[in-house]
């Protein structure tokens, strides 16, 4: 190979390395390509969605510079109440979504769960019950979403095992969750899925036929099943919510 050609290739390699280093410093990385879903139930649910995006969240500092692909924010669970609210409670993430960089400025939500809570999981019937006591430091976060320094939304996420939760933007609400059972390489990113929240219409209530007047606003209890597979959610983890329906 001629010396001039070898020199040109060497210079090109150096430039590529510098560009890659600069991308890491600012928390930017190539968008992940097609991914494999090791969890069959998650794959069935995700591929049934009208649209979803594969993203690679990174943890950054307050200036947006890359810190780590590890998303868990280390914090002690033994801190006193008056110590809360400091810089140690702040955590920042950057996610490239729909060709835009979203900056998440979040704070650890220390009061989200009681320190003595117990999770009861029921699988199928009462003979399959598992009780799990609370453990580990708090990992639930809430805060704002920014784009180019301007606040554009809010977020409530869990960083216990990847990023799971909901964030609100001007053009809609979005869920984020990690790809389950995905093999994690040391120093590599953990691919996540983002998909838009699908709004479900609540059927209108008919006027009473017995001549009684009912208020225009009334509560409707809606049961939120596991949209991926209702049979896969433990009975002890089902959630009820009270919505207000206006006629």
PABA-724996 format. One record per residue (C-alpha): residue number from 1; residue in three letters; x, y, z. Coordinates in steps of 0.001 Angstrom, whole numbers, plus 500000, padded with zeros to 6 digits. Layout:
<rec><i>NUM</i><aa>Ala</aa><u>X</u><v>Y</v><w>Z</w></rec>
...
//
This chain:
<rec><i>1</i><aa>Unk</aa><u>500000</u><v>500000</v><w>500000</w></rec>
<rec><i>2</i><aa>Unk</aa><u>501475</u><v>503438</v><w>499079</w></rec>
<rec><i>3</i><aa>Unk</aa><u>502644</u><v>505601</v><w>501987</w></rec>
<rec><i>4</i><aa>Unk</aa><u>500247</u><v>508410</v><w>501071</w></rec>
<rec><i>5</i><aa>Unk</aa><u>497252</u><v>506072</v><w>501204</w></rec>
<rec><i>6</i><aa>Unk</aa><u>498333</u><v>504612</v><w>504586</w></rec>
<rec><i>7</i><aa>Unk</aa><u>498754</u><v>508132</v><w>505952</w></rec>
<rec><i>8</i><aa>Unk</aa><u>495275</u><v>509122</v><w>504729</w></rec>
<rec><i>9</i><aa>Unk</aa><u>493695</u><v>506069</v><w>506353</w></rec>
<rec><i>10</i><aa>Unk</aa><u>495518</u><v>506751</v><w>509626</w></rec>
<rec><i>11</i><aa>Unk</aa><u>494277</u><v>510344</v><w>509676</w></rec>
<rec><i>12</i><aa>Unk</aa><u>490724</u><v>509170</v><w>508959</w></rec>
<rec><i>13</i><aa>Unk</aa><u>490919</u><v>506710</v><w>511868</w></rec>
<rec><i>14</i><aa>Unk</aa><u>492069</u><v>509464</v><w>514239</w></rec>
<rec><i>15</i><aa>Unk</aa><u>489204</u><v>511737</v><w>513164</w></rec>
<rec><i>16</i><aa>Unk</aa><u>486673</u><v>508935</v><w>513703</w></rec>
<rec><i>17</i><aa>Unk</aa><u>488028</u><v>508278</v><w>517196</w></rec>
<rec><i>18</i><aa>Unk</aa><u>487820</u><v>511969</v><w>518086</w></rec>
<rec><i>19</i><aa>Unk</aa><u>484238</u><v>512185</v><w>516859</w></rec>
<rec><i>20</i><aa>Unk</aa><u>483311</u><v>509116</v><w>518882</w></rec>
<rec><i>21</i><aa>Unk</aa><u>484958</u><v>510582</v><w>521995</w></rec>
<rec><i>22</i><aa>Unk</aa><u>483099</u><v>513860</v><w>521521</w></rec>
<rec><i>23</i><aa>Unk</aa><u>479814</u><v>512021</v><w>521134</w></rec>
<rec><i>24</i><aa>Unk</aa><u>480349</u><v>510168</v><w>524404</w></rec>
<rec><i>25</i><aa>Unk</aa><u>481263</u><v>513353</v><w>526249</w></rec>
<rec><i>26</i><aa>Unk</aa><u>477945</u><v>514918</v><w>525332</w></rec>
<rec><i>27</i><aa>Unk</aa><u>475890</u><v>511803</v><w>525938</w></rec>
<rec><i>28</i><aa>Unk</aa><u>475193</u><v>511277</v><w>522259</w></rec>
<rec><i>29</i><aa>Unk</aa><u>475402</u><v>507868</v><w>520679</w></rec>
<rec><i>30</i><aa>Unk</aa><u>474155</u><v>506260</v><w>517473</w></rec>
<rec><i>31</i><aa>Unk</aa><u>470520</u><v>505341</v><w>517674</w></rec>
<rec><i>32</i><aa>Unk</aa><u>470156</u><v>501626</v><w>518435</w></rec>
<rec><i>33</i><aa>Unk</aa><u>469100</u><v>499470</v><w>515532</w></rec>
<rec><i>34</i><aa>Unk</aa><u>466641</u><v>496569</v><w>515520</w></rec>
<rec><i>35</i><aa>Unk</aa><u>466741</u><v>494718</v><w>518820</w></rec>
<rec><i>36</i><aa>Unk</aa><u>465771</u><v>491278</v><w>520001</w></rec>
<rec><i>37</i><aa>Unk</aa><u>463117</u><v>490889</v><w>522704</w></rec>
<rec><i>38</i><aa>Unk</aa><u>464147</u><v>488021</v><w>525007</w></rec>
<rec><i>39</i><aa>Unk</aa><u>460881</u><v>488328</v><w>526938</w></rec>
<rec><i>40</i><aa>Unk</aa><u>458139</u><v>486862</v><w>524754</w></rec>
<rec><i>41</i><aa>Unk</aa><u>455273</u><v>488644</v><w>526499</w></rec>
<rec><i>42</i><aa>Unk</aa><u>456946</u><v>492007</v><w>526116</w></rec>
<rec><i>43</i><aa>Unk</aa><u>457690</u><v>491260</v><w>522467</w></rec>
<rec><i>44</i><aa>Unk</aa><u>454043</u><v>490343</v><w>521829</w></rec>
<rec><i>45</i><aa>Unk</aa><u>452853</u><v>493574</v><w>523453</w></rec>
<rec><i>46</i><aa>Unk</aa><u>455407</u><v>495918</v><w>521869</w></rec>
<rec><i>47</i><aa>Unk</aa><u>454949</u><v>494593</v><w>518343</w></rec>
<rec><i>48</i><aa>Unk</aa><u>451178</u><v>495007</v><w>518651</w></rec>
<rec><i>49</i><aa>Unk</aa><u>451590</u><v>498765</v><w>519224</w></rec>
<rec><i>50</i><aa>Unk</aa><u>450903</u><v>501134</v><w>516318</w></rec>
<rec><i>51</i><aa>Unk</aa><u>454297</u><v>502770</v><w>516903</w></rec>
<rec><i>52</i><aa>Unk</aa><u>457266</u><v>502481</v><w>519240</w></rec>
<rec><i>53</i><aa>Unk</aa><u>460848</u><v>503703</v><w>519387</w></rec>
<rec><i>54</i><aa>Unk</aa><u>464008</u><v>502018</v><w>520640</w></rec>
<rec><i>55</i><aa>Unk</aa><u>466194</u><v>504453</v><w>522585</w></rec>
<rec><i>56</i><aa>Unk</aa><u>469428</u><v>504354</v><w>524582</w></rec>
<rec><i>57</i><aa>Unk</aa><u>469169</u><v>506513</v><w>527736</w></rec>
<rec><i>58</i><aa>Unk</aa><u>472371</u><v>507777</v><w>529342</w></rec>
<rec><i>59</i><aa>Unk</aa><u>473045</u><v>509375</v><w>532711</w></rec>
<rec><i>60</i><aa>Unk</aa><u>474567</u><v>512841</v><w>532390</w></rec>
<rec><i>61</i><aa>Unk</aa><u>475587</u><v>515697</v><w>534655</w></rec>
<rec><i>62</i><aa>Unk</aa><u>473726</u><v>518973</v><w>535138</w></rec>
<rec><i>63</i><aa>Unk</aa><u>475427</u><v>520368</v><w>532021</w></rec>
<rec><i>64</i><aa>Unk</aa><u>474416</u><v>517422</v><w>529875</w></rec>
<rec><i>65</i><aa>Unk</aa><u>477847</u><v>515783</v><w>529702</w></rec>
<rec><i>66</i><aa>Unk</aa><u>477969</u><v>511999</v><w>529566</w></rec>
<rec><i>67</i><aa>Unk</aa><u>478541</u><v>510176</v><w>532855</w></rec>
<rec><i>68</i><aa>Unk</aa><u>477506</u><v>506572</v><w>532405</w></rec>
<rec><i>69</i><aa>Unk</aa><u>475293</u><v>504069</v><w>530635</w></rec>
<rec><i>70</i><aa>Unk</aa><u>474397</u><v>502838</v><w>534114</w></rec>
<rec><i>71</i><aa>Unk</aa><u>471032</u><v>504413</v><w>534916</w></rec>
<rec><i>72</i><aa>Unk</aa><u>470734</u><v>503645</v><w>538628</w></rec>
<rec><i>73</i><aa>Unk</aa><u>471312</u><v>506699</v><w>540815</w></rec>
<rec><i>74</i><aa>Unk</aa><u>473205</u><v>505651</v><w>543967</w></rec>
<rec><i>75</i><aa>Unk</aa><u>471771</u><v>507196</v><w>547122</w></rec>
<rec><i>76</i><aa>Unk</aa><u>471755</u><v>506143</v><w>550748</w></rec>
<rec><i>77</i><aa>Unk</aa><u>468425</u><v>505144</v><w>552305</w></rec>
<rec><i>78</i><aa>Unk</aa><u>469643</u><v>506095</v><w>555804</w></rec>
<rec><i>79</i><aa>Unk</aa><u>469897</u><v>509844</v><w>555268</w></rec>
<rec><i>80</i><aa>Unk</aa><u>468097</u><v>512108</v><w>557685</w></rec>
<rec><i>81</i><aa>Unk</aa><u>465105</u><v>514133</v><w>556560</w></rec>
<rec><i>82</i><aa>Unk</aa><u>466916</u><v>517448</v><w>556893</w></rec>
<rec><i>83</i><aa>Unk</aa><u>469621</u><v>516158</v><w>554548</w></rec>
<rec><i>84</i><aa>Unk</aa><u>467149</u><v>515593</v><w>551722</w></rec>
<rec><i>85</i><aa>Unk</aa><u>466750</u><v>517913</v><w>548770</w></rec>
<rec><i>86</i><aa>Unk</aa><u>470476</u><v>518463</v><w>548201</w></rec>
<rec><i>87</i><aa>Unk</aa><u>472571</u><v>517883</v><w>545077</w></rec>
<rec><i>88</i><aa>Unk</aa><u>472800</u><v>514168</v><w>545900</w></rec>
<rec><i>89</i><aa>Unk</aa><u>469055</u><v>513884</v><w>545261</w></rec>
<rec><i>90</i><aa>Unk</aa><u>469391</u><v>515252</v><w>541721</w></rec>
<rec><i>91</i><aa>Unk</aa><u>469841</u><v>512967</v><w>538736</w></rec>
<rec><i>92</i><aa>Unk</aa><u>469926</u><v>513798</v><w>535039</w></rec>
<rec><i>93</i><aa>Unk</aa><u>469301</u><v>511702</v><w>531937</w></rec>
<rec><i>94</i><aa>Unk</aa><u>469484</u><v>512357</v><w>528222</w></rec>
<rec><i>95</i><aa>Unk</aa><u>467322</u><v>510458</v><w>525741</w></rec>
<rec><i>96</i><aa>Unk</aa><u>467318</u><v>510908</v><w>521968</w></rec>
<rec><i>97</i><aa>Unk</aa><u>463676</u><v>510551</v><w>520960</w></rec>
<rec><i>98</i><aa>Unk</aa><u>462123</u><v>511391</v><w>517602</w></rec>
<rec><i>99</i><aa>Unk</aa><u>465412</u><v>512968</v><w>516456</w></rec>
<rec><i>100</i><aa>Unk</aa><u>465432</u><v>515329</v><w>519434</w></rec>
<rec><i>101</i><aa>Unk</aa><u>467492</u><v>515298</v><w>522617</w></rec>
<rec><i>102</i><aa>Unk</aa><u>465346</u><v>515278</v><w>525750</w></rec>
<rec><i>103</i><aa>Unk</aa><u>467018</u><v>516279</v><w>529009</w></rec>
<rec><i>104</i><aa>Unk</aa><u>465437</u><v>514886</v><w>532185</w></rec>
<rec><i>105</i><aa>Unk</aa><u>466062</u><v>516910</v><w>535351</w></rec>
<rec><i>106</i><aa>Unk</aa><u>464806</u><v>514646</v><w>538139</w></rec>
<rec><i>107</i><aa>Unk</aa><u>464757</u><v>514544</v><w>541931</w></rec>
<rec><i>108</i><aa>Unk</aa><u>464620</u><v>511464</v><w>544145</w></rec>
<rec><i>109</i><aa>Unk</aa><u>461101</u><v>511125</v><w>545550</w></rec>
<rec><i>110</i><aa>Unk</aa><u>461916</u><v>510046</v><w>549099</w></rec>
<rec><i>111</i><aa>Unk</aa><u>458284</u><v>509966</v><w>550227</w></rec>
<rec><i>112</i><aa>Unk</aa><u>456900</u><v>507858</v><w>547393</w></rec>
<rec><i>113</i><aa>Unk</aa><u>456981</u><v>504607</v><w>549389</w></rec>
<rec><i>114</i><aa>Unk</aa><u>456887</u><v>503945</v><w>553113</w></rec>
<rec><i>115</i><aa>Unk</aa><u>460107</u><v>502550</v><w>554547</w></rec>
<rec><i>116</i><aa>Unk</aa><u>458162</u><v>499615</v><w>556003</w></rec>
<rec><i>117</i><aa>Unk</aa><u>455955</u><v>498711</v><w>553039</w></rec>
<rec><i>118</i><aa>Unk</aa><u>455383</u><v>495082</v><w>552037</w></rec>
<rec><i>119</i><aa>Unk</aa><u>454593</u><v>493872</v><w>548519</w></rec>
<rec><i>120</i><aa>Unk</aa><u>452195</u><v>490933</v><w>548261</w></rec>
<rec><i>121</i><aa>Unk</aa><u>452237</u><v>489005</v><w>545006</w></rec>
<rec><i>122</i><aa>Unk</aa><u>449516</u><v>486507</v><w>544205</w></rec>
<rec><i>123</i><aa>Unk</aa><u>449913</u><v>484229</v><w>541221</w></rec>
<rec><i>124</i><aa>Unk</aa><u>446689</u><v>482534</v><w>540167</w></rec>
<rec><i>125</i><aa>Unk</aa><u>445257</u><v>481721</v><w>543592</w></rec>
<rec><i>126</i><aa>Unk</aa><u>445890</u><v>482016</v><w>547334</w></rec>
<rec><i>127</i><aa>Unk</aa><u>448224</u><v>479036</v><w>547326</w></rec>
<rec><i>128</i><aa>Unk</aa><u>450755</u><v>481047</v><w>545317</w></rec>
<rec><i>129</i><aa>Unk</aa><u>451444</u><v>484070</v><w>547510</w></rec>
<rec><i>130</i><aa>Unk</aa><u>454793</u><v>485751</v><w>548037</w></rec>
<rec><i>131</i><aa>Unk</aa><u>455462</u><v>488514</v><w>550574</w></rec>
<rec><i>132</i><aa>Unk</aa><u>458427</u><v>490812</v><w>549965</w></rec>
<rec><i>133</i><aa>Unk</aa><u>459535</u><v>493440</v><w>552486</w></rec>
<rec><i>134</i><aa>Unk</aa><u>460912</u><v>496795</v><w>551384</w></rec>
<rec><i>135</i><aa>Unk</aa><u>464623</u><v>496871</v><w>550679</w></rec>
<rec><i>136</i><aa>Unk</aa><u>467226</u><v>499037</v><w>549037</w></rec>
<rec><i>137</i><aa>Unk</aa><u>467560</u><v>502800</v><w>548633</w></rec>
<rec><i>138</i><aa>Unk</aa><u>464810</u><v>504923</v><w>547049</w></rec>
<rec><i>139</i><aa>Unk</aa><u>464851</u><v>504860</v><w>543265</w></rec>
<rec><i>140</i><aa>Unk</aa><u>461666</u><v>506713</v><w>542267</w></rec>
<rec><i>141</i><aa>Unk</aa><u>462155</u><v>510051</v><w>540543</w></rec>
<rec><i>142</i><aa>Unk</aa><u>460086</u><v>513000</v><w>539424</w></rec>
<rec><i>143</i><aa>Unk</aa><u>460881</u><v>516243</v><w>537680</w></rec>
<rec><i>144</i><aa>Unk</aa><u>460885</u><v>518075</v><w>534383</w></rec>
<rec><i>145</i><aa>Unk</aa><u>461762</u><v>517419</v><w>530751</w></rec>
<rec><i>146</i><aa>Unk</aa><u>463754</u><v>520039</v><w>528870</w></rec>
<rec><i>147</i><aa>Unk</aa><u>464731</u><v>520584</v><w>525270</w></rec>
<rec><i>148</i><aa>Unk</aa><u>467485</u><v>523061</v><w>524420</w></rec>
<rec><i>149</i><aa>Unk</aa><u>467200</u><v>524495</v><w>527928</w></rec>
<rec><i>150</i><aa>Unk</aa><u>463437</u><v>525074</v><w>527753</w></rec>
<rec><i>151</i><aa>Unk</aa><u>461040</u><v>523153</v><w>529948</w></rec>
<rec><i>152</i><aa>Unk</aa><u>458585</u><v>521246</v><w>527771</w></rec>
<rec><i>153</i><aa>Unk</aa><u>457159</u><v>518587</v><w>530069</w></rec>
<rec><i>154</i><aa>Unk</aa><u>457166</u><v>516577</v><w>533280</w></rec>
<rec><i>155</i><aa>Unk</aa><u>458215</u><v>513048</v><w>534195</w></rec>
<rec><i>156</i><aa>Unk</aa><u>457701</u><v>510414</v><w>536879</w></rec>
<rec><i>157</i><aa>Unk</aa><u>460144</u><v>507529</v><w>536515</w></rec>
<rec><i>158</i><aa>Unk</aa><u>461559</u><v>504592</v><w>538410</w></rec>
<rec><i>159</i><aa>Unk</aa><u>465289</u><v>503913</v><w>538067</w></rec>
<rec><i>160</i><aa>Unk</aa><u>465228</u><v>500713</v><w>540132</w></rec>
<rec><i>161</i><aa>Unk</aa><u>465846</u><v>498471</v><w>537103</w></rec>
<rec><i>162</i><aa>Unk</aa><u>466405</u><v>500663</v><w>534089</w></rec>
<rec><i>163</i><aa>Unk</aa><u>464000</u><v>503544</v><w>533480</w></rec>
<rec><i>164</i><aa>Unk</aa><u>460301</u><v>502777</v><w>533793</w></rec>
<rec><i>165</i><aa>Unk</aa><u>457490</u><v>505300</v><w>533920</w></rec>
<rec><i>166</i><aa>Unk</aa><u>455649</u><v>508089</v><w>532180</w></rec>
<rec><i>167</i><aa>Unk</aa><u>456605</u><v>511493</v><w>530825</w></rec>
<rec><i>168</i><aa>Unk</aa><u>454348</u><v>514198</v><w>529453</w></rec>
<rec><i>169</i><aa>Unk</aa><u>455212</u><v>516343</v><w>526425</w></rec>
<rec><i>170</i><aa>Unk</aa><u>453130</u><v>518997</v><w>524636</w></rec>
<rec><i>171</i><aa>Unk</aa><u>452145</u><v>516525</v><w>521917</w></rec>
<rec><i>172</i><aa>Unk</aa><u>451268</u><v>513576</v><w>524143</w></rec>
<rec><i>173</i><aa>Unk</aa><u>452041</u><v>511245</v><w>527033</w></rec>
<rec><i>174</i><aa>Unk</aa><u>454706</u><v>508576</v><w>526619</w></rec>
<rec><i>175</i><aa>Unk</aa><u>455662</u><v>505417</v><w>528472</w></rec>
<rec><i>176</i><aa>Unk</aa><u>459235</u><v>504196</v><w>528753</w></rec>
<rec><i>177</i><aa>Unk</aa><u>460436</u><v>500766</v><w>529853</w></rec>
<rec><i>178</i><aa>Unk</aa><u>463642</u><v>498734</v><w>529493</w></rec>
<rec><i>179</i><aa>Unk</aa><u>463852</u><v>495741</v><w>527209</w></rec>
<rec><i>180</i><aa>Unk</aa><u>463486</u><v>492897</v><w>529684</w></rec>
<rec><i>181</i><aa>Unk</aa><u>466194</u><v>490233</v><w>530036</w></rec>
<rec><i>182</i><aa>Unk</aa><u>468387</u><v>492016</v><w>527518</w></rec>
<rec><i>183</i><aa>Unk</aa><u>472051</u><v>490947</v><w>527893</w></rec>
<rec><i>184</i><aa>Unk</aa><u>473979</u><v>493888</v><w>529297</w></rec>
<rec><i>185</i><aa>Unk</aa><u>477591</u><v>494288</v><w>528240</w></rec>
<rec><i>186</i><aa>Unk</aa><u>479916</u><v>496137</v><w>530584</w></rec>
<rec><i>187</i><aa>Unk</aa><u>480174</u><v>499725</v><w>529425</w></rec>
<rec><i>188</i><aa>Unk</aa><u>477262</u><v>499330</v><w>527007</w></rec>
<rec><i>189</i><aa>Unk</aa><u>473842</u><v>500926</v><w>526936</w></rec>
<rec><i>190</i><aa>Unk</aa><u>470582</u><v>499265</v><w>527946</w></rec>
<rec><i>191</i><aa>Unk</aa><u>468017</u><v>499637</v><w>525126</w></rec>
<rec><i>192</i><aa>Unk</aa><u>464600</u><v>500944</v><w>526162</w></rec>
<rec><i>193</i><aa>Unk</aa><u>461233</u><v>501234</v><w>524459</w></rec>
<rec><i>194</i><aa>Unk</aa><u>459196</u><v>504440</v><w>524255</w></rec>
<rec><i>195</i><aa>Unk</aa><u>455590</u><v>504346</v><w>523110</w></rec>
<rec><i>196</i><aa>Unk</aa><u>452709</u><v>506787</v><w>523177</w></rec>
<rec><i>197</i><aa>Unk</aa><u>449941</u><v>506411</v><w>525715</w></rec>
<rec><i>198</i><aa>Unk</aa><u>446766</u><v>505306</v><w>523965</w></rec>
<rec><i>199</i><aa>Unk</aa><u>443723</u><v>507143</v><w>525275</w></rec>
<rec><i>200</i><aa>Unk</aa><u>440696</u><v>504928</v><w>525815</w></rec>
<rec><i>201</i><aa>Unk</aa><u>437227</u><v>506426</v><w>525597</w></rec>
<rec><i>202</i><aa>Unk</aa><u>434997</u><v>505835</v><w>528584</w></rec>
<rec><i>203</i><aa>Unk</aa><u>431434</u><v>504947</v><w>527531</w></rec>
<rec><i>204</i><aa>Unk</aa><u>428908</u><v>507648</v><w>528299</w></rec>
<rec><i>205</i><aa>Unk</aa><u>426383</u><v>506988</v><w>531045</w></rec>
<rec><i>206</i><aa>Unk</aa><u>422750</u><v>507143</v><w>530019</w></rec>
<rec><i>207</i><aa>Unk</aa><u>420314</u><v>509451</v><w>531761</w></rec>
<rec><i>208</i><aa>Unk</aa><u>418419</u><v>507780</v><w>534638</w></rec>
<rec><i>209</i><aa>Unk</aa><u>415010</u><v>506460</v><w>533644</w></rec>
<rec><i>210</i><aa>Unk</aa><u>413330</u><v>506636</v><w>537036</w></rec>
<rec><i>211</i><aa>Unk</aa><u>413011</u><v>510407</v><w>537075</w></rec>
<rec><i>212</i><aa>Unk</aa><u>415864</u><v>510958</v><w>539536</w></rec>
<rec><i>213</i><aa>Unk</aa><u>418378</u><v>513669</v><w>538816</w></rec>
<rec><i>214</i><aa>Unk</aa><u>422001</u><v>512713</v><w>539135</w></rec>
<rec><i>215</i><aa>Unk</aa><u>424983</u><v>515081</v><w>539232</w></rec>
<rec><i>216</i><aa>Unk</aa><u>426699</u><v>515967</v><w>535998</w></rec>
<rec><i>217</i><aa>Unk</aa><u>429987</u><v>514759</v><w>537446</w></rec>
<rec><i>218</i><aa>Unk</aa><u>430231</u><v>511253</v><w>538839</w></rec>
<rec><i>219</i><aa>Unk</aa><u>433083</u><v>508879</v><w>539656</w></rec>
<rec><i>220</i><aa>Unk</aa><u>433809</u><v>505851</v><w>537543</w></rec>
<rec><i>221</i><aa>Unk</aa><u>436129</u><v>503158</v><w>538849</w></rec>
<rec><i>222</i><aa>Unk</aa><u>438233</u><v>501745</v><w>536083</w></rec>
<rec><i>223</i><aa>Unk</aa><u>440286</u><v>498650</v><w>536474</w></rec>
<rec><i>224</i><aa>Unk</aa><u>443670</u><v>498911</v><w>534791</w></rec>
<rec><i>225</i><aa>Unk</aa><u>444639</u><v>495481</v><w>533562</w></rec>
<rec><i>226</i><aa>Unk</aa><u>448080</u><v>494610</v><w>532366</w></rec>
<rec><i>227</i><aa>Unk</aa><u>447822</u><v>495677</v><w>528721</w></rec>
<rec><i>228</i><aa>Unk</aa><u>450513</u><v>493237</v><w>527689</w></rec>
<rec><i>229</i><aa>Unk</aa><u>448905</u><v>490132</v><w>529158</w></rec>
<rec><i>230</i><aa>Unk</aa><u>446243</u><v>490371</v><w>531906</w></rec>
<rec><i>231</i><aa>Unk</aa><u>447014</u><v>486874</v><w>533144</w></rec>
<rec><i>232</i><aa>Unk</aa><u>450679</u><v>487729</v><w>533696</w></rec>
<rec><i>233</i><aa>Unk</aa><u>450125</u><v>490401</v><w>536323</w></rec>
<rec><i>234</i><aa>Unk</aa><u>450132</u><v>489149</v><w>539927</w></rec>
<rec><i>235</i><aa>Unk</aa><u>446752</u><v>489676</v><w>541548</w></rec>
<rec><i>236</i><aa>Unk</aa><u>448353</u><v>491513</v><w>544445</w></rec>
<rec><i>237</i><aa>Unk</aa><u>449740</u><v>494176</v><w>542141</w></rec>
<rec><i>238</i><aa>Unk</aa><u>446555</u><v>495275</v><w>540408</w></rec>
<rec><i>239</i><aa>Unk</aa><u>445844</u><v>498995</v><w>540552</w></rec>
<rec><i>240</i><aa>Unk</aa><u>442595</u><v>500876</v><w>540881</w></rec>
<rec><i>241</i><aa>Unk</aa><u>442156</u><v>504538</v><w>540028</w></rec>
<rec><i>242</i><aa>Unk</aa><u>439297</u><v>506967</v><w>540352</w></rec>
<rec><i>243</i><aa>Unk</aa><u>438553</u><v>509009</v><w>537262</w></rec>
<rec><i>244</i><aa>Unk</aa><u>436023</u><v>511813</v><w>536903</w></rec>
<rec><i>245</i><aa>Unk</aa><u>433730</u><v>511594</v><w>533903</w></rec>
<rec><i>246</i><aa>Unk</aa><u>431910</u><v>514716</v><w>532714</w></rec>
<rec><i>247</i><aa>Unk</aa><u>428788</u><v>514491</v><w>530646</w></rec>
//
